[in-house]
Amino acid sequence: MSCGGETFFRSRWVQAPDGTTELDPDGLAPGFEAAGVACGLKGGGAIDLGIVRATTDAVSSALLLTRNAAAAAPVRLCREVCDPGSIRAAVVNSGNANAATGEQGYRDAAAMQTVTADALGIQAKEVAVAETGTIGVRLPLAEVLEGVSAVAGALAPGSAQSFSEAIMTTDRGPKRCTVSVGGVTLSAQAKGAGMIEPGYATMLCFVQTDAAILDPEPELRAAVSGSFERITVDGQMSTNDTVLLQATGEAHEQLPPGLLAAVLKQLALEIVADGEGASRVGRILVSGARDDLEAERVARAIANSPLVKTALYGRDPNWGRVAQAAGMALAGEEVAELGPDRIEAGELAGETAEPEIGLRLDRGGGEAHVFFSDLTEAYVQLNAEYTT
């Protein structure tokens, strides 16, 4: 995980803009503050409630949310109440997803939003609400609202650590960074380890910058499409996926090209590396498909195949499993034989930290890649015991 003293940009698949400097990840971009406290959702005194906010009135923002039809109460609230272009703050809890909790769950999320807005002196529509954890369990609302008051009083510029801990569930450690280049600073915090195959966002991710971004939504969508939408741990779309980008413009400089994309890709890879029980991260690259959509369909079938994922874990270059998964994705199509001349899986056998699989279909110019984790005994044990 990206903790103090470690290098954040360390994947061979990520290239940060030239001149990028990595700062203390406990800090936030200028003009932002955060904090996290324990309110009892996780038990054992673990931090489970956090707030991040911009300290200036002039905020440009973008908010991307899950497409899951069983979207949690906070997602529905954000869709219906928030002004996605001017979000000043986000309140987040872990340990309880507030999903499948009916209209009472929606009212609970609305209460979190209102109390946070009052504590910060802003409007409710300027507060995003995000929650993650166990599905189907109501929030202990009184404890959460008491915690909101406590965390609002603890906000500080150097509290990214406690905020990062507040959004974790089965994560093995916080995922965060603060970087600077071209006169601007960008900080980001993410969580995710299981229920990962996002469509539209990731589990949870919060990005702050003092750069000027005139139209943040397409900027965020482009960065997400190359990062969080290119990963899978277990092929499961979360009910609570949320990505928030906030920009103050106080640096009076534009966001350097490639910076947001690089940060989000590294965070996405950290999520895959932290996949529940995971020990390796791989990439599948499918080329020669009829179009990019076909290539992505095949790549996802391979990345989500339990047989391929266990081969990644066992360092077994079994290309037949890749052929089977690709053929399943193209069922009913006329496809030339997918033999070893079209499949490169040799890196699975070695000790390469980030092995690659290549598949050439020779059907057109479509291409797509997906990052994925291996499947280990620990994934089964963790999820079998998750609520028991």
DAKADA-V612965 format. One record per residue. N is the residue number from 0. RES is the residue in one small letter. SS is DSSP state (hx for helix, st for strand, lp for the rest). PSI is psi as a letter, one per 40 degrees, with the letter a starting at -180 (NA if undefined). Layout:
n->N res->RES ss->SS psi->PSI
n->N res->RES ss->SS psi->PSI
This chain:
n->0 res->m ss->lp psi->i
n->1 res->s ss->lp psi->g
n->2 res->c ss->lp psi->i
n->3 res->g ss->lp psi->h
n->4 res->g ss->lp psi->e
n->5 res->e ss->lp psi->i
n->6 res->t ss->lp psi->h
n->7 res->f ss->lp psi->d
n->8 res->f ss->lp psi->g
n->9 res->r ss->lp psi->e
n->10 res->s ss->lp psi->i
n->11 res->r ss->lp psi->e
n->12 res->w ss->lp psi->e
n->13 res->v ss->lp psi->h
n->14 res->q ss->lp psi->h
n->15 res->a ss->lp psi->i
n->16 res->p ss->lp psi->i
n->17 res->d ss->lp psi->h
n->18 res->g ss->lp psi->e
n->19 res->t ss->lp psi->h
n->20 res->t ss->st psi->h
n->21 res->e ss->st psi->h
n->22 res->l ss->lp psi->i
n->23 res->d ss->lp psi->h
n->24 res->p ss->lp psi->e
n->25 res->d ss->lp psi->e
n->26 res->g ss->lp psi->i
n->27 res->l ss->lp psi->i
n->28 res->a ss->lp psi->i
n->29 res->p ss->lp psi->h
n->30 res->g ss->lp psi->e
n->31 res->f ss->st psi->i
n->32 res->e ss->st psi->i
n->33 res->a ss->st psi->i
n->34 res->a ss->st psi->i
n->35 res->g ss->st psi->i
n->36 res->v ss->st psi->i
n->37 res->a ss->lp psi->h
n->38 res->c ss->lp psi->e
n->39 res->g ss->lp psi->e
n->40 res->l ss->lp psi->d
n->41 res->k ss->lp psi->d
n->42 res->g ss->lp psi->i
n->43 res->g ss->lp psi->e
n->44 res->g ss->lp psi->e
n->45 res->a ss->lp psi->i
n->46 res->i ss->lp psi->h
n->47 res->d ss->lp psi->e
n->48 res->l ss->st psi->h
n->49 res->g ss->st psi->i
n->50 res->i ss->st psi->h
n->51 res->v ss->st psi->h
n->52 res->r ss->st psi->i
n->53 res->a ss->st psi->h
n->54 res->t ss->lp psi->e
n->55 res->t ss->lp psi->i
n->56 res->d ss->lp psi->d
n->57 res->a ss->lp psi->g
n->58 res->v ss->lp psi->h
n->59 res->s ss->st psi->h
n->60 res->s ss->st psi->i
n->61 res->a ss->st psi->i
n->62 res->l ss->st psi->h
n->63 res->l ss->st psi->h
n->64 res->l ss->st psi->i
n->65 res->t ss->lp psi->i
n->66 res->r ss->lp psi->e
n->67 res->n ss->lp psi->h
n->68 res->a ss->lp psi->e
n->69 res->a ss->lp psi->f
n->70 res->a ss->lp psi->i
n->71 res->a ss->lp psi->i
n->72 res->a ss->hx psi->d
n->73 res->p ss->hx psi->d
n->74 res->v ss->hx psi->d
n->75 res->r ss->hx psi->d
n->76 res->l ss->hx psi->d
n->77 res->c ss->hx psi->d
n->78 res->r ss->hx psi->d
n->79 res->e ss->hx psi->d
n->80 res->v ss->hx psi->d
n->81 res->c ss->lp psi->i
n->82 res->d ss->lp psi->h
n->83 res->p ss->lp psi->e
n->84 res->g ss->lp psi->e
n->85 res->s ss->lp psi->f
n->86 res->i ss->lp psi->h
n->87 res->r ss->lp psi->d
n->88 res->a ss->st psi->i
n->89 res->a ss->st psi->h
n->90 res->v ss->st psi->h
n->91 res->v ss->st psi->h
n->92 res->n ss->st psi->i
n->93 res->s ss->st psi->i
n->94 res->g ss->st psi->e
n->95 res->n ss->st psi->h
n->96 res->a ss->lp psi->e
n->97 res->n ss->lp psi->f
n->98 res->a ss->lp psi->i
n->99 res->a ss->lp psi->f
n->100 res->t ss->lp psi->e
n->101 res->g ss->hx psi->a
n->102 res->e ss->hx psi->d
n->103 res->q ss->hx psi->d
n->104 res->g ss->hx psi->d
n->105 res->y ss->hx psi->d
n->106 res->r ss->hx psi->d
n->107 res->d ss->hx psi->d
n->108 res->a ss->hx psi->d
n->109 res->a ss->hx psi->d
n->110 res->a ss->hx psi->d
n->111 res->m ss->hx psi->d
n->112 res->q ss->hx psi->d
n->113 res->t ss->hx psi->d
n->114 res->v ss->hx psi->d
n->115 res->t ss->hx psi->d
n->116 res->a ss->hx psi->d
n->117 res->d ss->hx psi->d
n->118 res->a ss->hx psi->d
n->119 res->l ss->hx psi->e
n->120 res->g ss->lp psi->f
n->121 res->i ss->lp psi->i
n->122 res->q ss->lp psi->i
n->123 res->a ss->hx psi->d
n->124 res->k ss->hx psi->e
n->125 res->e ss->hx psi->e
n->126 res->v ss->st psi->h
n->127 res->a ss->st psi->i
n->128 res->v ss->st psi->h
n->129 res->a ss->st psi->i
n->130 res->e ss->st psi->i
n->131 res->t ss->st psi->i
n->132 res->g ss->st psi->a
n->133 res->t ss->st psi->h
n->134 res->i ss->lp psi->i
n->135 res->g ss->lp psi->e
n->136 res->v ss->lp psi->h
n->137 res->r ss->lp psi->i
n->138 res->l ss->lp psi->i
n->139 res->p ss->lp psi->g
n->140 res->l ss->hx psi->d
n->141 res->a ss->hx psi->d
n->142 res->e ss->hx psi->d
n->143 res->v ss->hx psi->d
n->144 res->l ss->hx psi->d
n->145 res->e ss->hx psi->d
n->146 res->g ss->hx psi->d
n->147 res->v ss->hx psi->d
n->148 res->s ss->hx psi->d
n->149 res->a ss->hx psi->d
n->150 res->v ss->hx psi->d
n->151 res->a ss->hx psi->d
n->152 res->g ss->lp psi->e
n->153 res->a ss->lp psi->e
n->154 res->l ss->lp psi->h
n->155 res->a ss->st psi->i
n->156 res->p ss->lp psi->d
n->157 res->g ss->lp psi->f
n->158 res->s ss->lp psi->f
n->159 res->a ss->hx psi->d
n->160 res->q ss->hx psi->d
n->161 res->s ss->hx psi->d
n->162 res->f ss->hx psi->d
n->163 res->s ss->hx psi->d
n->164 res->e ss->hx psi->d
n->165 res->a ss->hx psi->d
n->166 res->i ss->lp psi->e
n->167 res->m ss->lp psi->i
n->168 res->t ss->lp psi->c
n->169 res->t ss->lp psi->e
n->170 res->d ss->lp psi->i
n->171 res->r ss->lp psi->e
n->172 res->g ss->lp psi->i
n->173 res->p ss->lp psi->i
n->174 res->k ss->st psi->h
n->175 res->r ss->st psi->i
n->176 res->c ss->st psi->i
n->177 res->t ss->st psi->h
n->178 res->v ss->st psi->i
n->179 res->s ss->st psi->h
n->180 res->v ss->st psi->i
n->181 res->g ss->lp psi->f
n->182 res->g ss->lp psi->e
n->183 res->v ss->st psi->i
n->184 res->t ss->st psi->i
n->185 res->l ss->st psi->h
n->186 res->s ss->st psi->i
n->187 res->a ss->st psi->i
n->188 res->q ss->st psi->h
n->189 res->a ss->st psi->i
n->190 res->k ss->st psi->i
n->191 res->g ss->lp psi->h
n->192 res->a ss->lp psi->d
n->193 res->g ss->lp psi->i
n->194 res->m ss->lp psi->f
n->195 res->i ss->lp psi->h
n->196 res->e ss->lp psi->g
n->197 res->p ss->lp psi->i
n->198 res->g ss->lp psi->h
n->199 res->y ss->lp psi->d
n->200 res->a ss->lp psi->a
n->201 res->t ss->lp psi->a
n->202 res->m ss->lp psi->c
n->203 res->l ss->st psi->h
n->204 res->c ss->st psi->h
n->205 res->f ss->st psi->h
n->206 res->v ss->st psi->h
n->207 res->q ss->st psi->h
n->208 res->t ss->st psi->i
n->209 res->d ss->lp psi->e
n->210 res->a ss->lp psi->i
n->211 res->a ss->st psi->h
n->212 res->i ss->lp psi->h
n->213 res->l ss->lp psi->d
n->214 res->d ss->lp psi->g
n->215 res->p ss->hx psi->d
n->216 res->e ss->hx psi->d
n->217 res->p ss->hx psi->d
n->218 res->e ss->hx psi->d
n->219 res->l ss->hx psi->d
n->220 res->r ss->hx psi->d
n->221 res->a ss->hx psi->d
n->222 res->a ss->hx psi->d
n->223 res->v ss->hx psi->d
n->224 res->s ss->hx psi->d
n->225 res->g ss->lp psi->e
n->226 res->s ss->lp psi->c
n->227 res->f ss->hx psi->d
n->228 res->e ss->hx psi->e
n->229 res->r ss->hx psi->e
n->230 res->i ss->st psi->i
n->231 res->t ss->st psi->i
n->232 res->v ss->lp psi->d
n->233 res->d ss->lp psi->e
n->234 res->g ss->lp psi->e
n->235 res->q ss->lp psi->h
n->236 res->m ss->lp psi->h
n->237 res->s ss->lp psi->i
n->238 res->t ss->lp psi->e
n->239 res->n ss->lp psi->e
n->240 res->d ss->lp psi->h
n->241 res->t ss->st psi->h
n->242 res->v ss->st psi->h
n->243 res->l ss->st psi->h
n->244 res->l ss->st psi->h
n->245 res->q ss->st psi->h
n->246 res->a ss->st psi->h
n->247 res->t ss->lp psi->d
n->248 res->g ss->lp psi->e
n->249 res->e ss->lp psi->e
n->250 res->a ss->lp psi->e
n->251 res->h ss->lp psi->f
n->252 res->e ss->lp psi->i
n->253 res->q ss->st psi->i
n->254 res->l ss->lp psi->h
n->255 res->p ss->lp psi->h
n->256 res->p ss->lp psi->h
n->257 res->g ss->lp psi->e
n->258 res->l ss->hx psi->d
n->259 res->l ss->hx psi->d
n->260 res->a ss->hx psi->d
n->261 res->a ss->hx psi->d
n->262 res->v ss->hx psi->d
n->263 res->l ss->hx psi->d
n->264 res->k ss->hx psi->d
n->265 res->q ss->hx psi->d
n->266 res->l ss->hx psi->d
n->267 res->a ss->hx psi->d
n->268 res->l ss->hx psi->d
n->269 res->e ss->hx psi->d
n->270 res->i ss->hx psi->d
n->271 res->v ss->hx psi->d
n->272 res->a ss->hx psi->d
n->273 res->d ss->lp psi->e
n->274 res->g ss->lp psi->i
n->275 res->e ss->lp psi->h
n->276 res->g ss->lp psi->e
n->277 res->a ss->lp psi->i
n->278 res->s ss->lp psi->e
n->279 res->r ss->lp psi->i
n->280 res->v ss->st psi->h
n->281 res->g ss->st psi->i
n->282 res->r ss->st psi->h
n->283 res->i ss->st psi->h
n->284 res->l ss->st psi->h
n->285 res->v ss->st psi->h
n->286 res->s ss->st psi->i
n->287 res->g ss->st psi->f
n->288 res->a ss->st psi->i
n->289 res->r ss->lp psi->d
n->290 res->d ss->lp psi->i
n->291 res->d ss->hx psi->d
n->292 res->l ss->hx psi->d
n->293 res->e ss->hx psi->d
n->294 res->a ss->hx psi->d
n->295 res->e ss->hx psi->d
n->296 res->r ss->hx psi->d
n->297 res->v ss->hx psi->d
n->298 res->a ss->hx psi->d
n->299 res->r ss->hx psi->d
n->300 res->a ss->hx psi->d
n->301 res->i ss->hx psi->d
n->302 res->a ss->hx psi->d
n->303 res->n ss->lp psi->e
n->304 res->s ss->lp psi->h
n->305 res->p ss->hx psi->d
n->306 res->l ss->hx psi->d
n->307 res->v ss->hx psi->d
n->308 res->k ss->hx psi->d
n->309 res->t ss->hx psi->d
n->310 res->a ss->hx psi->d
n->311 res->l ss->hx psi->d
n->312 res->y ss->hx psi->d
n->313 res->g ss->hx psi->e
n->314 res->r ss->lp psi->f
n->315 res->d ss->lp psi->h
n->316 res->p ss->lp psi->f
n->317 res->n ss->lp psi->g
n->318 res->w ss->hx psi->d
n->319 res->g ss->hx psi->d
n->320 res->r ss->hx psi->d
n->321 res->v ss->hx psi->d
n->322 res->a ss->hx psi->d
n->323 res->q ss->hx psi->d
n->324 res->a ss->hx psi->d
n->325 res->a ss->hx psi->d
n->326 res->g ss->hx psi->d
n->327 res->m ss->hx psi->d
n->328 res->a ss->hx psi->d
n->329 res->l ss->lp psi->f
n->330 res->a ss->lp psi->h
n->331 res->g ss->lp psi->e
n->332 res->e ss->lp psi->i
n->333 res->e ss->lp psi->h
n->334 res->v ss->lp psi->h
n->335 res->a ss->lp psi->i
n->336 res->e ss->lp psi->h
n->337 res->l ss->lp psi->g
n->338 res->g ss->lp psi->a
n->339 res->p ss->lp psi->e
n->340 res->d ss->lp psi->e
n->341 res->r ss->lp psi->e
n->342 res->i ss->st psi->h
n->343 res->e ss->st psi->h
n->344 res->a ss->lp psi->e
n->345 res->g ss->hx psi->d
n->346 res->e ss->hx psi->e
n->347 res->l ss->hx psi->d
n->348 res->a ss->hx psi->d
n->349 res->g ss->lp psi->a
n->350 res->e ss->lp psi->e
n->351 res->t ss->lp psi->h
n->352 res->a ss->lp psi->d
n->353 res->e ss->st psi->g
n->354 res->p ss->st psi->i
n->355 res->e ss->st psi->i
n->356 res->i ss->st psi->h
n->357 res->g ss->st psi->h
n->358 res->l ss->st psi->h
n->359 res->r ss->st psi->h
n->360 res->l ss->lp psi->d
n->361 res->d ss->lp psi->f
n->362 res->r ss->lp psi->e
n->363 res->g ss->lp psi->a
n->364 res->g ss->lp psi->e
n->365 res->g ss->st psi->i
n->366 res->e ss->st psi->i
n->367 res->a ss->st psi->i
n->368 res->h ss->st psi->i
n->369 res->v ss->st psi->h
n->370 res->f ss->st psi->h
n->371 res->f ss->st psi->i
n->372 res->s ss->st psi->i
n->373 res->d ss->lp psi->i
n->374 res->l ss->lp psi->h
n->375 res->t ss->lp psi->i
n->376 res->e ss->hx psi->d
n->377 res->a ss->hx psi->d
n->378 res->y ss->hx psi->d
n->379 res->v ss->hx psi->d
n->380 res->q ss->hx psi->d
n->381 res->l ss->hx psi->d
n->382 res->n ss->hx psi->d
n->383 res->a ss->hx psi->d
n->384 res->e ss->lp psi->e
n->385 res->y ss->lp psi->d
n->386 res->t ss->lp psi->e
n->387 res->t ss->lp psi->NA
